[in-house]
Amino acid sequence: MRAAARELSSGEIKSAEIQELIEIMRETMRAAPGVGLAAPQIGQSIKLTVIEDAAGEKTKLNQKELEDRERYSVPFHVLINPILQPATKKSRFL
């Protein structure tokens, strides 16, 4: 995971191969269980990430504890060629 991953072209994104990879990544992430998985973590050097957090379902925390920890559910998302920028607002968790 130290090498830079390459961007996906629009043609690649729509390909059956990438669509199948997204489904495999979703299943792998959920089976872990995890809240995110990047393609380089499974040996694919491309800029592709899946995220999902069913916060209340994957923890034994009650609603107040989830809110105190600023833990909220995030529906399934696919991030393709993401660009990360430093947060401008300081978080107590950083």
MOPAC internal coordinates of N, CA, C and O (Angstrom, degrees):
PM7 1SCF
backbone

  N    0.0000 0     0.00 0     0.00 0    0    0    0
  C    1.4438 1     0.00 0     0.00 0    1    0    0
  C    1.5152 1   111.74 1     0.00 0    2    1    0
  O    1.2310 1   119.45 1  -167.95 1    3    2    1
  N    1.2942 1   118.66 1    12.05 1    3    2    1
  C    1.4573 1   120.29 1  -179.92 1    5    3    2
  C    1.5252 1   112.55 1   -89.65 1    6    5    3
  O    1.2310 1   119.90 1   159.44 1    7    6    5
  N    1.3274 1   117.81 1   -20.56 1    7    6    5
  C    1.4655 1   120.63 1   179.36 1    9    7    6
  C    1.5180 1   109.43 1   -82.03 1   10    9    7
  O    1.2310 1   121.02 1   -31.18 1   11   10    9
  N    1.3261 1   115.65 1   148.82 1   11   10    9
  C    1.4626 1   120.43 1   178.93 1   13   11   10
  C    1.5294 1   109.52 1   -69.43 1   14   13   11
  O    1.2310 1   121.02 1   -47.95 1   15   14   13
  N    1.3025 1   115.65 1   132.05 1   15   14   13
  C    1.4617 1   120.94 1   177.33 1   17   15   14
  C    1.5273 1   108.98 1   -79.32 1   18   17   15
  O    1.2310 1   120.47 1   -26.46 1   19   18   17
  N    1.3016 1   116.71 1   153.54 1   19   18   17
  C    1.4588 1   120.41 1  -178.89 1   21   19   18
  C    1.5299 1   110.59 1   -94.46 1   22   21   19
  O    1.2310 1   121.48 1   -25.66 1   23   22   21
  N    1.3273 1   114.78 1   154.34 1   23   22   21
  C    1.4590 1   120.64 1   178.24 1   25   23   22
  C    1.5193 1   110.15 1   -75.41 1   26   25   23
  O    1.2310 1   121.33 1   -26.79 1   27   26   25
  N    1.3202 1   115.06 1   153.21 1   27   26   25
  C    1.4544 1   121.63 1   175.13 1   29   27   26
  C    1.5260 1   109.62 1   -94.03 1   30   29   27
  O    1.2310 1   120.59 1   -39.91 1   31   30   29
  N    1.3255 1   116.48 1   140.09 1   31   30   29
  C    1.4652 1   120.51 1   174.98 1   33   31   30
  C    1.5278 1   108.53 1   -81.17 1   34   33   31
  O    1.2310 1   120.42 1   -16.55 1   35   34   33
  N    1.3286 1   116.80 1   163.45 1   35   34   33
  C    1.4646 1   119.82 1   179.76 1   37   35   34
  C    1.5276 1   110.63 1   -62.01 1   38   37   35
  O    1.2310 1   120.13 1   145.22 1   39   38   37
  N    1.3176 1   117.35 1   -34.78 1   39   38   37
  C    1.4626 1   120.58 1   176.90 1   41   39   38
  C    1.5155 1   112.20 1   -64.50 1   42   41   39
  O    1.2310 1   120.63 1   138.73 1   43   42   41
  N    1.3269 1   116.40 1   -41.27 1   43   42   41
  C    1.4637 1   120.27 1   178.54 1   45   43   42
  C    1.5233 1   111.12 1   -64.82 1   46   45   43
  O    1.2310 1   120.41 1   139.58 1   47   46   45
  N    1.3227 1   116.83 1   -40.42 1   47   46   45
  C    1.4581 1   121.77 1  -177.26 1   49   47   46
  C    1.5356 1   110.19 1   -57.67 1   50   49   47
  O    1.2310 1   120.52 1   139.92 1   51   50   49
  N    1.3010 1   116.61 1   -40.08 1   51   50   49
  C    1.4668 1   121.82 1  -177.66 1   53   51   50
  C    1.5259 1   113.34 1   -83.16 1   54   53   51
  O    1.2310 1   120.14 1   172.61 1   55   54   53
  N    1.3185 1   117.33 1    -7.39 1   55   54   53
  C    1.4643 1   120.55 1  -175.85 1   57   55   54
  C    1.5236 1   111.94 1   -68.64 1   58   57   55
  O    1.2310 1   121.55 1   -27.31 1   59   58   57
  N    1.3186 1   114.63 1   152.69 1   59   58   57
  C    1.4707 1   120.56 1   178.13 1   61   59   58
  C    1.5279 1   110.39 1   -61.08 1   62   61   59
  O    1.2310 1   120.06 1   144.34 1   63   62   61
  N    1.3217 1   117.48 1   -35.66 1   63   62   61
  C    1.4658 1   121.96 1  -179.01 1   65   63   62
  C    1.5304 1   111.27 1   -61.75 1   66   65   63
  O    1.2310 1   120.32 1   132.82 1   67   66   65
  N    1.3292 1   116.99 1   -47.18 1   67   66   65
  C    1.4686 1   120.34 1  -179.41 1   69   67   66
  C    1.5222 1   110.74 1   -70.95 1   70   69   67
  O    1.2310 1   119.96 1   141.47 1   71   70   69
  N    1.3135 1   117.69 1   -38.53 1   71   70   69
  C    1.4647 1   120.38 1   178.28 1   73   71   70
  C    1.5283 1   110.79 1   -62.92 1   74   73   71
  O    1.2310 1   120.33 1   141.45 1   75   74   73
  N    1.3260 1   116.97 1   -38.55 1   75   74   73
  C    1.4686 1   121.29 1   176.56 1   77   75   74
  C    1.5295 1   110.24 1   -67.81 1   78   77   75
  O    1.2310 1   120.42 1   139.57 1   79   78   77
  N    1.3250 1   116.79 1   -40.43 1   79   78   77
  C    1.4631 1   120.51 1   177.89 1   81   79   78
  C    1.5247 1   110.51 1   -60.78 1   82   81   79
  O    1.2310 1   119.81 1   138.81 1   83   82   81
  N    1.3217 1   117.98 1   -41.19 1   83   82   81
  C    1.4685 1   121.58 1   178.33 1   85   83   82
  C    1.5289 1   110.11 1   -59.72 1   86   85   83
  O    1.2310 1   120.15 1   136.10 1   87   86   85
  N    1.3180 1   117.31 1   -43.90 1   87   86   85
  C    1.4693 1   120.44 1   179.14 1   89   87   86
  C    1.5245 1   111.57 1   -64.89 1   90   89   87
  O    1.2310 1   120.44 1   139.43 1   91   90   89
  N    1.3162 1   116.77 1   -40.57 1   91   90   89
  C    1.4707 1   121.02 1   177.49 1   93   91   90
  C    1.5193 1   109.89 1   -63.14 1   94   93   91
  O    1.2310 1   120.65 1   137.07 1   95   94   93
  N    1.3346 1   116.37 1   -42.93 1   95   94   93
  C    1.4613 1   120.21 1   179.83 1   97   95   94
  C    1.5264 1   110.73 1   -64.26 1   98   97   95
  O    1.2310 1   120.04 1   139.93 1   99   98   97
  N    1.3435 1   117.53 1   -40.07 1   99   98   97
  C    1.4623 1   120.74 1   178.80 1  101   99   98
  C    1.5355 1   109.95 1   -61.42 1  102  101   99
  O    1.2310 1   120.46 1   132.09 1  103  102  101
  N    1.3163 1   116.72 1   -47.91 1  103  102  101
  C    1.4614 1   121.13 1  -179.63 1  105  103  102
  C    1.5251 1   111.15 1   -62.82 1  106  105  103
  O    1.2310 1   120.31 1   138.28 1  107  106  105
  N    1.3268 1   117.02 1   -41.72 1  107  106  105
  C    1.4663 1   121.70 1  -179.86 1  109  107  106
  C    1.5166 1   110.76 1   -64.38 1  110  109  107
  O    1.2310 1   120.55 1   134.93 1  111  110  109
  N    1.3315 1   116.55 1   -45.07 1  111  110  109
  C    1.4696 1   121.41 1   179.95 1  113  111  110
  C    1.5285 1   109.95 1   -60.82 1  114  113  111
  O    1.2310 1   120.21 1   133.19 1  115  114  113
  N    1.3112 1   117.20 1   -46.81 1  115  114  113
  C    1.4639 1   120.99 1  -178.42 1  117  115  114
  C    1.5219 1   111.66 1   -66.31 1  118  117  115
  O    1.2310 1   119.98 1   143.70 1  119  118  117
  N    1.3153 1   117.64 1   -36.30 1  119  118  117
  C    1.4620 1   121.17 1  -179.41 1  121  119  118
  C    1.5169 1   112.53 1   -70.67 1  122  121  119
  O    1.2310 1   120.10 1   156.15 1  123  122  121
  N    1.3321 1   117.41 1   -23.85 1  123  122  121
  C    1.4660 1   121.16 1  -173.69 1  125  123  122
  C    1.5324 1   114.83 1   -58.55 1  126  125  123
  O    1.2310 1   114.69 1   134.60 1  127  126  125
  N    1.2721 1   127.67 1   -45.40 1  127  126  125
  C    1.4561 1   127.92 1   -18.82 1  129  127  126
  C    1.5209 1   110.11 1   -77.28 1  130  129  127
  O    1.2310 1   120.90 1   -34.79 1  131  130  129
  N    1.3031 1   115.89 1   145.21 1  131  130  129
  C    1.4570 1   121.02 1  -179.88 1  133  131  130
  C    1.5098 1   110.42 1  -139.11 1  134  133  131
  O    1.2310 1   121.38 1    -0.23 1  135  134  133
  N    1.3239 1   114.96 1   179.77 1  135  134  133
  C    1.4676 1   120.54 1   179.21 1  137  135  134
  C    1.5210 1   111.91 1  -116.60 1  138  137  135
  O    1.2310 1   120.09 1   179.38 1  139  138  137
  N    1.3124 1   117.44 1    -0.62 1  139  138  137
  C    1.4477 1   120.54 1   178.88 1  141  139  138
  C    1.5105 1   111.07 1  -169.63 1  142  141  139
  O    1.2310 1   121.16 1   -25.98 1  143  142  141
  N    1.3245 1   115.39 1   154.02 1  143  142  141
  C    1.4566 1   121.01 1   178.18 1  145  143  142
  C    1.5269 1   107.86 1  -152.57 1  146  145  143
  O    1.2310 1   120.93 1   -50.73 1  147  146  145
  N    1.3162 1   115.83 1   129.27 1  147  146  145
  C    1.4599 1   121.91 1   178.13 1  149  147  146
  C    1.5246 1   109.31 1  -104.09 1  150  149  147
  O    1.2310 1   120.76 1   -36.44 1  151  150  149
  N    1.3123 1   116.16 1   143.56 1  151  150  149
  C    1.4622 1   121.12 1  -178.00 1  153  151  150
  C    1.5389 1   112.76 1   -52.95 1  154  153  151
  O    1.2310 1   118.68 1   139.36 1  155  154  153
  N    1.3401 1   120.12 1   -40.64 1  155  154  153
  C    1.4606 1   118.76 1   178.47 1  157  155  154
  C    1.5378 1   113.78 1   -60.54 1  158  157  155
  O    1.2310 1   120.23 1   156.49 1  159  158  157
  N    1.3252 1   117.17 1   -23.51 1  159  158  157
  C    1.4687 1   120.05 1   177.94 1  161  159  158
  C    1.5251 1   111.85 1   -67.68 1  162  161  159
  O    1.2310 1   120.58 1   159.38 1  163  162  161
  N    1.3246 1   116.50 1   -20.62 1  163  162  161
  C    1.4609 1   119.83 1   179.36 1  165  163  162
  C    1.5325 1   111.01 1  -115.50 1  166  165  163
  O    1.2310 1   121.06 1  -155.22 1  167  166  165
  N    1.3216 1   115.59 1    24.78 1  167  166  165
  C    1.4540 1   121.33 1   172.74 1  169  167  166
  C    1.5214 1   116.32 1    83.46 1  170  169  167
  O    1.2310 1   120.39 1  -166.17 1  171  170  169
  N    1.3351 1   116.87 1    13.83 1  171  170  169
  C    1.4636 1   120.75 1   178.27 1  173  171  170
  C    1.5275 1   108.55 1  -108.93 1  174  173  171
  O    1.2310 1   119.88 1   -68.24 1  175  174  173
  N    1.3102 1   117.83 1   111.76 1  175  174  173
  C    1.4627 1   121.57 1  -175.06 1  177  175  174
  C    1.5326 1   111.28 1   -85.05 1  178  177  175
  O    1.2310 1   121.42 1  -117.50 1  179  178  177
  N    1.3439 1   114.89 1    62.50 1  179  178  177
  C    1.4618 1   121.62 1   178.56 1  181  179  178
  C    1.5262 1   108.45 1  -132.25 1  182  181  179
  O    1.2310 1   120.89 1   -22.28 1  183  182  181
  N    1.3320 1   115.91 1   157.72 1  183  182  181
  C    1.4627 1   121.61 1  -178.20 1  185  183  182
  C    1.5206 1   109.56 1   -86.63 1  186  185  183
  O    1.2310 1   121.30 1   -96.24 1  187  186  185
  N    1.3207 1   115.12 1    83.76 1  187  186  185
  C    1.4578 1   122.88 1  -177.64 1  189  187  186
  C    1.5188 1   108.03 1  -145.64 1  190  189  187
  O    1.2310 1   120.86 1   -50.78 1  191  190  189
  N    1.3110 1   115.97 1   129.22 1  191  190  189
  C    1.4605 1   121.96 1  -179.20 1  193  191  190
  C    1.5178 1   108.82 1  -139.47 1  194  193  191
  O    1.2310 1   120.73 1   -35.48 1  195  194  193
  N    1.3282 1   116.20 1   144.52 1  195  194  193
  C    1.4599 1   120.36 1   171.48 1  197  195  194
  C    1.5241 1   107.55 1  -118.44 1  198  197  195
  O    1.2310 1   120.67 1   -36.67 1  199  198  197
  N    1.3398 1   116.33 1   143.33 1  199  198  197
  C    1.4612 1   121.39 1   178.09 1  201  199  198
  C    1.5240 1   109.38 1  -137.49 1  202  201  199
  O    1.2310 1   121.44 1   -29.30 1  203  202  201
  N    1.3210 1   114.86 1   150.70 1  203  202  201
  C    1.4574 1   121.79 1   175.07 1  205  203  202
  C    1.5224 1   106.32 1  -170.94 1  206  205  203
  O    1.2310 1   120.91 1   -42.81 1  207  206  205
  N    1.3087 1   115.87 1   137.19 1  207  206  205
  C    1.4666 1   119.24 1   178.03 1  209  207  206
  C    1.5231 1   109.13 1  -141.01 1  210  209  207
  O    1.2310 1   121.19 1   -77.38 1  211  210  209
  N    1.3066 1   115.33 1   102.62 1  211  210  209
  C    1.4627 1   120.85 1   173.47 1  213  211  210
  C    1.5284 1   105.45 1   -91.12 1  214  213  211
  O    1.2310 1   120.81 1  -110.32 1  215  214  213
  N    1.3130 1   116.05 1    69.68 1  215  214  213
  C    1.4648 1   124.25 1  -168.10 1  217  215  214
  C    1.5199 1   113.81 1   -45.54 1  218  217  215
  O    1.2310 1   119.87 1   128.28 1  219  218  217
  N    1.3035 1   117.86 1   -51.72 1  219  218  217
  C    1.4539 1   120.25 1  -176.69 1  221  219  218
  C    1.5078 1   113.81 1   -70.35 1  222  221  219
  O    1.2310 1   120.21 1   155.65 1  223  222  221
  N    1.3272 1   117.19 1   -24.35 1  223  222  221
  C    1.4512 1   120.95 1  -178.14 1  225  223  222
  C    1.5195 1   112.75 1   -84.22 1  226  225  223
  O    1.2310 1   119.75 1   152.62 1  227  226  225
  N    1.3076 1   118.08 1   -27.38 1  227  226  225
  C    1.4600 1   121.44 1  -174.94 1  229  227  226
  C    1.5223 1   113.51 1   -98.71 1  230  229  227
  O    1.2310 1   120.37 1  -179.42 1  231  230  229
  N    1.3024 1   116.90 1     0.58 1  231  230  229
  C    1.4656 1   119.68 1  -179.93 1  233  231  230
  C    1.5187 1   109.02 1  -129.12 1  234  233  231
  O    1.2310 1   121.33 1   -10.95 1  235  234  233
  N    1.2951 1   115.06 1   169.05 1  235  234  233
  C    1.4654 1   120.10 1   175.23 1  237  235  234
  C    1.5234 1   110.26 1  -101.39 1  238  237  235
  O    1.2310 1   120.98 1  -161.44 1  239  238  237
  N    1.3330 1   115.72 1    18.56 1  239  238  237
  C    1.4560 1   120.37 1  -178.63 1  241  239  238
  C    1.5218 1   109.99 1   -82.85 1  242  241  239
  O    1.2310 1   121.08 1   -36.04 1  243  242  241
  N    1.3260 1   115.54 1   143.96 1  243  242  241
  C    1.4655 1   118.59 1   174.71 1  245  243  242
  C    1.5346 1   108.58 1   -83.38 1  246  245  243
  O    1.2310 1   120.82 1    -4.15 1  247  246  245
  N    1.3286 1   116.04 1   175.85 1  247  246  245
  C    1.4674 1   120.60 1  -174.95 1  249  247  246
  C    1.5253 1   112.38 1   -59.52 1  250  249  247
  O    1.2310 1   119.76 1   138.83 1  251  250  249
  N    1.3352 1   118.07 1   -41.17 1  251  250  249
  C    1.4627 1   120.92 1   179.81 1  253  251  250
  C    1.5243 1   110.83 1   -64.25 1  254  253  251
  O    1.2310 1   120.47 1   136.81 1  255  254  253
  N    1.3313 1   116.70 1   -43.19 1  255  254  253
  C    1.4668 1   120.26 1   178.90 1  257  255  254
  C    1.5318 1   111.00 1   -63.54 1  258  257  255
  O    1.2310 1   120.67 1   140.33 1  259  258  257
  N    1.3211 1   116.33 1   -39.67 1  259  258  257
  C    1.4656 1   119.51 1   176.62 1  261  259  258
  C    1.5220 1   110.69 1   -61.55 1  262  261  259
  O    1.2310 1   120.24 1   135.26 1  263  262  261
  N    1.3246 1   117.15 1   -44.74 1  263  262  261
  C    1.4689 1   121.14 1   179.64 1  265  263  262
  C    1.5174 1   111.35 1   -65.93 1  266  265  263
  O    1.2310 1   120.04 1   138.37 1  267  266  265
  N    1.3424 1   117.52 1   -41.63 1  267  266  265
  C    1.4708 1   120.89 1   178.71 1  269  267  266
  C    1.5304 1   111.17 1   -59.78 1  270  269  267
  O    1.2310 1   120.47 1   145.83 1  271  270  269
  N    1.3107 1   116.70 1   -34.17 1  271  270  269
  C    1.4630 1   121.53 1  -179.84 1  273  271  270
  C    1.5308 1   112.51 1   -90.89 1  274  273  271
  O    1.2310 1   121.15 1  -175.26 1  275  274  273
  N    1.3467 1   115.41 1     4.74 1  275  274  273
  C    1.4604 1   121.39 1  -177.93 1  277  275  274
  C    1.5192 1   111.13 1    54.22 1  278  277  275
  O    1.2310 1   121.63 1  -136.40 1  279  278  277
  N    1.3195 1   114.48 1    43.60 1  279  278  277
  C    1.4657 1   122.09 1  -179.45 1  281  279  278
  C    1.5196 1   108.32 1  -105.91 1  282  281  279
  O    1.2310 1   120.57 1   -65.58 1  283  282  281
  N    1.3043 1   116.52 1   114.42 1  283  282  281
  C    1.4600 1   122.06 1  -177.27 1  285  283  282
  C    1.5220 1   109.91 1  -126.73 1  286  285  283
  O    1.2310 1   120.93 1   -27.49 1  287  286  285
  N    1.3023 1   115.83 1   152.51 1  287  286  285
  C    1.4645 1   120.55 1   177.89 1  289  287  286
  C    1.5258 1   110.29 1   -65.33 1  290  289  287
  O    1.2310 1   121.13 1   -39.29 1  291  290  289
  N    1.3152 1   115.44 1   140.71 1  291  290  289
  C    1.4576 1   122.86 1   176.23 1  293  291  290
  C    1.5235 1   106.12 1  -127.20 1  294  293  291
  O    1.2310 1   119.79 1   -59.03 1  295  294  293
  N    1.3362 1   118.00 1   120.97 1  295  294  293
  C    1.4701 1   119.01 1   178.70 1  297  295  294
  C    1.5260 1   111.25 1   -67.16 1  298  297  295
  O    1.2310 1   120.83 1   -14.68 1  299  298  297
  N    1.3132 1   116.01 1   165.32 1  299  298  297
  C    1.4635 1   121.03 1  -179.11 1  301  299  298
  C    1.5285 1   110.34 1   -59.61 1  302  301  299
  O    1.2310 1   121.25 1   -49.76 1  303  302  301
  N    1.3461 1   115.21 1   130.24 1  303  302  301
  C    1.4648 1   122.65 1   177.21 1  305  303  302
  C    1.5249 1   109.23 1  -134.73 1  306  305  303
  O    1.2310 1   121.38 1   -31.46 1  307  306  305
  N    1.3084 1   114.97 1   148.54 1  307  306  305
  C    1.4566 1   121.84 1   171.91 1  309  307  306
  C    1.5200 1   106.61 1  -113.86 1  310  309  307
  O    1.2310 1   120.26 1   -54.60 1  311  310  309
  N    1.3146 1   117.11 1   125.40 1  311  310  309
  C    1.4620 1   122.25 1   178.30 1  313  311  310
  C    1.5255 1   107.87 1  -107.72 1  314  313  311
  O    1.2310 1   120.94 1   -60.34 1  315  314  313
  N    1.3227 1   115.81 1   119.66 1  315  314  313
  C    1.4568 1   121.58 1  -178.56 1  317  315  314
  C    1.5218 1   108.49 1  -116.88 1  318  317  315
  O    1.2310 1   120.93 1   -53.09 1  319  318  317
  N    1.3170 1   115.82 1   126.91 1  319  318  317
  C    1.4677 1   122.60 1  -178.00 1  321  319  318
  C    1.5313 1   111.46 1    53.13 1  322  321  319
  O    1.2310 1   119.99 1  -131.72 1  323  322  321
  N    1.3327 1   117.62 1    48.28 1  323  322  321
  C    1.4692 1   118.73 1  -177.91 1  325  323  322
  C    1.5246 1   111.76 1   -67.66 1  326  325  323
  O    1.2310 1   121.61 1   -29.00 1  327  326  325
  N    1.3126 1   114.52 1   151.00 1  327  326  325
  C    1.4629 1   121.89 1   174.37 1  329  327  326
  C    1.5258 1   106.27 1  -118.44 1  330  329  327
  O    1.2310 1   120.56 1   -61.19 1  331  330  329
  N    1.3033 1   116.54 1   118.81 1  331  330  329
  C    1.4603 1   120.98 1  -178.39 1  333  331  330
  C    1.5189 1   109.71 1   -96.07 1  334  333  331
  O    1.2310 1   121.31 1   -43.30 1  335  334  333
  N    1.3265 1   115.09 1   136.70 1  335  334  333
  C    1.4559 1   121.15 1   176.97 1  337  335  334
  C    1.5158 1   108.05 1  -129.19 1  338  337  335
  O    1.2310 1   120.25 1   -33.02 1  339  338  337
  N    1.3119 1   117.12 1   146.98 1  339  338  337
  C    1.4601 1   119.54 1   177.71 1  341  339  338
  C    1.5336 1   110.43 1   -58.85 1  342  341  339
  O    1.2310 1   121.30 1   -37.49 1  343  342  341
  N    1.3112 1   115.12 1   142.51 1  343  342  341
  C    1.4622 1   120.15 1   177.58 1  345  343  342
  C    1.5202 1   109.24 1   -69.23 1  346  345  343
  O    1.2310 1   120.51 1   -36.96 1  347  346  345
  N    1.3238 1   116.62 1   143.04 1  347  346  345
  C    1.4577 1   119.80 1   179.03 1  349  347  346
  C    1.5200 1   110.85 1   -89.11 1  350  349  347
  O    1.2310 1   120.48 1   155.09 1  351  350  349
  N    1.3157 1   116.69 1   -24.91 1  351  350  349
  C    1.4549 1   121.35 1   179.13 1  353  351  350
  C    1.5244 1   108.80 1   -96.40 1  354  353  351
  O    1.2310 1   119.93 1   -52.18 1  355  354  353
  N    1.3038 1   117.74 1   127.82 1  355  354  353
  C    1.4510 1   120.70 1   179.74 1  357  355  354
  C    1.5116 1   109.60 1   -73.88 1  358  357  355
  O    1.2310 1   121.49 1   -43.77 1  359  358  357
  N    1.3040 1   114.75 1   136.23 1  359  358  357
  C    1.4557 1   121.04 1   178.66 1  361  359  358
  C    1.5212 1   108.24 1  -109.04 1  362  361  359
  O    1.2310 1   121.35 1   -30.97 1  363  362  361
  N    1.2884 1   115.02 1   149.03 1  363  362  361
  C    1.4713 1   118.19 1   179.27 1  365  363  362
  C    1.5197 1   111.50 1   -70.99 1  366  365  363
  O    1.2310 1   120.16 1   168.95 1  367  366  365
  N    1.3453 1   117.29 1   -11.05 1  367  366  365
  C    1.4399 1   120.84 1   179.95 1  369  367  366
  C    1.5246 1   112.96 1   -95.99 1  370  369  367
  O    1.2310 1   119.34 1   174.90 1  371  370  369
  N    1.3294 1   118.86 1    -5.10 1  371  370  369
  C    1.4651 1   121.29 1   179.81 1  373  371  370
  C    1.4890 1   111.63 1   -86.40 1  374  373  371
  O    1.2310 1   120.10 1   180.00 1  375  374  373

